[in-house]
Amino acid sequence: MAISDVREYTHLTDDEVEAIGAELDEIRTEIEASRGQADREYVLRIITLQRRLAAAGRITLFASMFPPAWLLGTTLLASAKILENMEIGHNAMHGQWDWMNDPEIHSSNWEWDTTQPAEQWKHSHNYVHHQFTNVLGHDNDVGYGILRMSRDQKWTPYNLGQPVYNALLALLFEWGVALHDLDIEAIRKREKDPQLLWKQLKQIGTKVRQQAVKDYVLFPALTGPQWLHTLTANATANLTRNLWTYMIIFCGHFPDGAVHFTEEELEDETRAEWYLRQMLGSANFEGGKLLHLMSGQLGYQIEHHLFPDLPSNRYAQISVKVKDICARYDIPYTTGPLHQQYGQTFRTIMKLSLPNRRTEDNPAPTPARAKRRLRDDERPTRRSELGKWSPASA
């Protein structure tokens, strides 16, 4: 069942909710005050590593006619693409490194190596998803307009195809993300501003053309006779990045324990209640430093949703305090091994492809109130920590 009141769901008093909010604000203040040279060196080191991996992969692919070189070059290139998208691009566009005042690593300038324009990502992800996390009818990340991910979402015969839609979304993830900010539902209902839609489509077309020329024309051509091997290597690296990114993102939002909310929860929501919603609506996964690095530190998804603009290399440190808060106030802190989190997510996708079963222990959900998705000018004032975006350029 989707939650309409986080205070009631967590059995916390008003004073306890506000105390939790104050503790989390204190964590933010502490991290902001301690940002410095070590954090700067971290992100610069990761950017250097990513660029060296990409260069090594491109160079190796000059010998891609030999299978070991093809495999090595593809692996290096896929690793570079994953690092750029997950640990660098995603976090830079959240404004995690804006405090450095480095124009090359600033949220207003970073354009990442994927098909969705940065400005559209910053709107659909930073603003809509992070502000309205898991709120049915507001957060389009709940199923991405393709999958039914909550029992409170209406079932239709279309959902029988979820196993196929899920596989296609995983394989073509960057292309699905490219269309994410268009709001397909609004287009289908003819509620989308035609001028805005045209601007977005032109922007997407430009970005797609740039990515396609780079990966499937320019770099293959540079390797001369090896162009076909290089082209397949680039396609395989992009496919690998798609599958990895899909799995990491789904494991942060859809395992057991990551709950959904009705739009009633947004009514007069305080900052402390927003914090609670992020904690209840997100899920972590466990692993070593390499796994967390390659996932953009999104194994700490709870901490990321609480503090999306704080440096990602601090999430492990922050998680210790967040766990303590959850333990003291008896708030669920959803975490588990990566394979377990995805296994639960996959089971949910398969299960919700079918109509809800009505039993005493599993009653039919109360349908979410029918209401169109709000326009940006109708939504509540956005939170400053969610990162910047420019509606004019979207």
N, C-alpha and C positions, 0 to 999 in steps of 0.2 A: 504494500500500500504506500502511495506517495504521502509524504509528510506535509501537513499544512501549518504546523506550529512547532518549531524546534525546541522551544522552552518546555512545552508539554511532553514532547517525545523524550527529551533527556531528563525529565523530572527535576529540573533545576529551578531554583527560585530566581527572581529578578536580580537580587543582589549577587547570586552566584554567577549568573550569566555576565553581568557587568564586571565582576572580578576576573573572570576568564579573559574578557576583552582587554582589561587593564594589563594583565600579565602578558598577553600577546603583543600589545602595544609596547610594553617594556622590552620585549625581545627585539622588536623592530628597532627601537631607539638604540639599544646596545649594539646591534650589528651595524647600523648606519654610522654610529660614532667610531667604530673600530675598523671600518674599511680603510685599506691603505695599500702600501707597496706590495705586500704579499699577495693580495687579491689581484693587483695590476699584473704582477709577474705571472700569476696563474693563467689569466686569460691570454696574455701575450704568448706564453709558452704553448698553450693549446692551439692557438691560431698558427703558430710556427709549425707545430707538429702536423696539423691538418694540411697545410700547404706543402710540406715536404712529402707527405703521403701521396697527395695528388700528383705532385711532380714525379715522384718515383714511379707511380702507376703509369703515367703517360709515357715516361721514358721506356719502361719495361715493355710496353705494348708495341714498341717499334720492332720487337722480336716476337710478336704475337702469333706468328705462323707456327711457332713451337708450343705445344700444349702447356708445358710447365711455365713458360713465360706468359702465356695468355692467362693462366690461372692466377699466377702471382700478381700480374698487372691488374687484373679484375678485382682481386681481393684488396689490393692497396687502394684502388680507386673507390671501391664500395665503402671501405673504411673511412676514406676522406670525405665522401658525400654524407655518410652518417654523422660523422663528427661535425661537419659544417651545419647540417640541418638541426641536430639535436642539442649539442653542447654550446655551439657558437651562435648560429642564426636565430634560433627560437629564443634563446636567452637574451641576446643582444636586442632583439626587437621588443622584448619586455622592458627594456630600459635598465637592465641589471648593471650595465657598465657606463651609463650616462654620467655618473658622478665623476668619472675620470676626465670628462671634457675632451675626449679623443674623437675627432670627427670621423675617423675610420671605423670606430667601434661604437657608434652612437645609434640609438633606435631610430632617429630621423633619417639616417643615411644607409643603413644596412639593407642590402638586397640579396636575398639568399638564393642558393643553387637548387631551385625547384620551380614548378610551373605557376604557382600562385603569386601574384604581385604582393610585395611586402605590405603595402598600405591596406589591401583587402584582408590580408591575414590579421593585421593588427586590429581591424574592426571586428571581424567575425570571431577571432580568438581572444584577444586581449580584452576587448570591451564586452561583447555579447556573452561569450562562454564564461569568462572569469567573473563577470558581474552576476550573471544569472545561472551559475553552475547547477546543472541537473534540475532546473525548474521546467517542468513540462509545459510546452507551448511557448517558451522563451529561449531555451538553450537548444539550438539546432544540432549541437554535438551529441545529443541523446539520439543516437541512431543515424545521424548525419542525413536525415531526410530519406534514408533508404531502409534502415533496419528498425524493427520494433524491439526496444530494449527495456520496456517497462510494462507490467501487467495493466497499468493505468492508461496505456495507449490503446486506442481502439484497434481490434483485430479486423482485418479484411482478407479475402482470399489471396490478395497480392502477397501477403506475408508468408505464404507457403513456399515462396521462392527464396526465403532468407539464406539457406545454405549456399545458393548460387550467388546471391547479391553479396554475401559476406566474402566469398572467395574472390569475386571480381574487385570488390573494394580493397582487399588486401593487395592484390596484384597490381592494381592501378591507383594506388593510394594518392600519389602526387597529383594525378589528374582529377580525382574526386575532390581533393582539397582545393584545386584550382577553381572549382565551381562553387565552393562552399559559401562564399559571401554573396552569391547571387540571390539566395533565398528562393529555391526552386518552388517551395510551397506558395509563396507570394506570387511568383510568375504564373503558376498553374491557376491560381484564383484570380488572376488579372488585377492584383493589388500592387504590383511593382511599378514604380515610376519609370516609364519608358526611356526617358532621357538618362536617368541614372543607370538603367540596365545597359543602354548602348555604350555609355562611358566605361562601365565595368568590362563589358565584352571586348571593347577595343584594347583596354589595358591588359586583359588576359591574353588576347591574341598577340600582342607585342611580346609579352613575356614568354609565351609558348614558342613563338618563332625564334626568339633568342636562345632558348634552351635547346630546341631541336637543331638549330644550326650549329651550336657549340658541340653537342654530343654526337650528332649523327651526320654532320657534314664536315665541319672544320677540323676537328681532331682526327677523325678517320682519314681525311685527305692528307694531313701532315705526315702520316705514316706510309704514304705511297702505296706500294704493292700490298701492304698489310691492311689496307683500309677496311676490308670486309671483316677481318678478325677484330680490328679495333672497334668497329661499329657494334659487333655482337658483344664485345667486352663492355662497352659503354652501356648497352641495353641491359646486360646482366647486372652491372653495378647499380643501375637505377632500379631494377627489379628487386635486388637485394635490399637496397635502402627502403623501398616501398614496404616490403614485407616486415622489415625490422621496425620501422616507424609505426606502422599499423599496430603491431603487437604491443609495443611499449605504450602507446597512447590508450589502447583499449584496456590494457591491464591497470591503468591508473584511474579508470572511470566506471568499469562495469563488473568487477568481481563481486562476490557475495559481500554484503556489508556496506557497499557504496550505495546510498539511498537516493531516491528522487523526491521532488517536492512539488506541491501544487502552487499556483500563482498566489494563493492566499498568504503564503509565507512571506511574500515580498511586501505585503502591506505594512507600512510603518516599520520596516526592518531596520534595526539599529546596527551599528558597526559590530558590536559584540555578537549579535545574531548572525550577521554575515560571516564572521569568523566561524561560528558553530556550523553553519551550512557548508562551508568549505571543508571542515573536518569530517563531517558526516557524509559528504557527497564524493569524497576522493578515497583512493586506496594506494597503498605503497606496495613495493615488492622488495625482497631481500636479495643481497648479492655482494660481491667484492667490489673493489675500487674500479676495476676495468669495466665491469658491467654497468656501474653507475655512470662512469665517464661516457661510455658509448650510448647510454640512454639519455644523455643530457641532464643527469641527476634526477630524472623523473621517477626513479625508484622512490624518491621522496616527494611523491605527488601531493601528499597532504601539506607538507611544508611549502611546496611551490604554490599551491592554491592559497595558502595563508599569506605568503610574502612573494608574489610573483616578480617583483622588481628588485629583490635582494640577490646578491651574487650567488650563483648556483653552487660554488665550491663551499658555501657555508651551510648548505642544507643538512649535511650530516651532523654538524654541530647543533643546529637548531632543533633537529629531530629529538635529541636527548631531552630538551626542555618541554617540547610538545608532548612527548610520551608521558612525562611526569605530570603535566597538567591533566591529560586524559585519565591517567591512573587515579589521581586525587579526586577528580570530579566524576569518575565512573562514566567516562565518555568512550565509545568504541574507537579504537585506533586500528583500522583495518590494514593488515599487512600479511605477507606470506611469500613463499618462493615464487619465482617468475612462472614456472610451469603450472603451479597451482592456480595462480591468479588468472592465467590465460585459459586454463582448463575450465574454471568456473564461468568465465566470460563466454567461451565457446558453447558451453552447456546452456547458458541463458539464451544465446542467439538461436540455438536449435529449438529450445523449449518454447520460446515465444513466437516461433513460426506457426504454432498451432493455437487455437482458441484457448482461453483460460478454462481450467477445470474447476468446477464448483463443488467444493466439499465443505464440511464443517470447519476443517482446519485451514482451508484455503478458499475463503469466500470470494465472490466476484468483486472486483474493485469498484469503487464509486467513480463513475466517469468524470474526467476532468472537465471543468466548465468550458463550454465551447466559446472561444474568443479568438479573434485574429491576433497574430503577433503584432506587437506594438512597433511603431516607427521610432527611430532614434529620438526625435523631438518629443515623443510621448513617454519615453522611458525616464526612470528616476535619474538624478544627477549621478554621473559616473564617479568612481573612486579614483583618486589621484595615483594610487599605486599600481593601477592596471596597465599603465603604459600609454603612450601617446599615439594618436592616429589622426589623419586629416580627412574629414568627410568630403572636402572639396576635391581632393585628388582621387577619392574612391570612385 
